[in-house]
Amino acid sequence: MTDLDAKQDRVSIPEQLGALTEFWSQQIVGEANGTLLKVAKGIGSTRWHTHDDQDETFLVFEGHLTVQLRDRDVELGPGDLLIVPQGVEHCPKADEETRFLIMGTSVTSNAAGGKPDWSAAGGLPDTEPSGS
């Protein structure tokens, strides 16, 4: 199969989200013009982090995601989109399981230490502080 063939295939977002076994991990579902389209699910929070090489875009499908910025919190619900510019420190968090799309030029779940340790092997958060 060529790259062109793969780009023309249908992708089931619910199936891709259902296959995720870890919170805050990303599954690449497509690529267009150098931008990766990645699905993820979150609960609890990541660590505060930045991406010095790319913007990070969030599009919520289900649940509610709060993207904490140092000067404010941005609340996102189904259908809401937020672009976090490169170099801006942020900390996504979700009080309930939330499913969303992330767009960027690389997989960012492990970048800059953003993914929490507890998420390995399908773990769930304890009561982690959301600040640094």
Buried (B, 14 or more C-beta within 10 A) or exposed (E): EEEEEEEEEEEEEEEBBEEBEBBBBBBEBBBEEEBBBBBBBBBBBBBBBBBEEBBBBBBBBBBBBBBBBEEEEBEBEBEBEBEBEEEBBBBBBBEEEBBBBBBBBEBBBEBBEBBBEBBEEEEEBEEBEBEE
